[in-house]
Amino acid sequence: MTSLDRRLIGSWFGPVVNVMESTDIVFLPDGWGWSRLDSVSGMLAVSRFRWSCPSAGVLRLRHTRIISGQADTRDGFRTVDHNEPTDEIDETGYRITRQPPPFSTTPQTALLVDQSIDYENTFYRGDDRTPTAADDPSAVFVPYPPPPRPGPPHPRGSGTSPAGRPR
């Protein structure tokens, strides 16, 4: 059975230790998400994905689009050099624990993945705000699909019950 581990929902950041790149990953409540790779050179790459947990301790990312280019000062893209659909699946073991990030002694909630995501195996919980699709820098270029609309209301006295059986 495929499900979503609600503990993953939110933003996670990778520690920056003696490297010139940083990675963040975001899991939205509807099963969408993205990873973001930033470089001190100004490069920005976003990999959008659908996420699920097909079994306990297993995370599956089905990448749907890769967008890369140069970042602007407002946390988005200044230019886009690459914007392509993709259909790659990454599956990795994961666990959520508490541990101090580098250069700290205060434990924080950490996501540990067996297979690296954008060169990172450890992520720390971001702020308490639940991100939305509008926070994805690539959403400006490729909007997310709209959420499903609810079905039409069931007219009263139409001759069928709410379960679709004749009355």
RASULVEN-V146281 format. One record per pair of residues at least 12 apart in sequence whose ideal C-beta (glycine too) atoms are under 6 Angstrom apart, sorted by sequence separation. I is the first residue (numbers start at 1). J is the second residue. D is the distance in whole Angstrom. If there is no record, write none. Layout:
I/J/D
I/J/D
//
This chain:
24/36/5
34/46/5
35/47/5
49/61/4
50/62/5
69/81/5
110/122/6
111/123/4
12/25/5
49/62/6
68/81/6
97/110/5
23/37/5
34/48/5
49/63/5
68/82/5
110/124/5
11/26/5
96/111/6
22/38/5
33/49/6
47/63/5
48/64/5
67/83/5
108/124/5
109/125/4
48/65/4
95/112/5
9/27/5
21/39/5
33/51/5
66/84/6
8/27/4
20/39/6
31/50/6
47/66/5
94/113/5
9/29/5
20/40/5
31/51/6
65/85/5
66/86/5
46/67/5
92/113/5
93/114/4
92/114/5
45/68/4
63/86/5
92/115/4
101/124/5
27/51/6
63/88/5
4/31/6
44/71/4
62/89/5
42/70/5
42/71/5
61/90/5
60/91/5
59/92/6
59/94/5
57/93/6
5/53/5
2/52/5
3/53/6
2/54/5
83/141/6
77/137/6
76/137/5
67/138/4
65/142/6
37/118/5
35/117/6
35/118/5
17/102/5
15/101/5
15/102/5
7/96/6
46/137/6
25/117/6
46/138/4
23/118/4
23/120/4
25/123/6
12/111/5
34/136/5
26/131/5
14/120/4
14/123/5
12/123/4
13/124/6
13/126/6
12/126/6
11/126/3
11/131/5
//
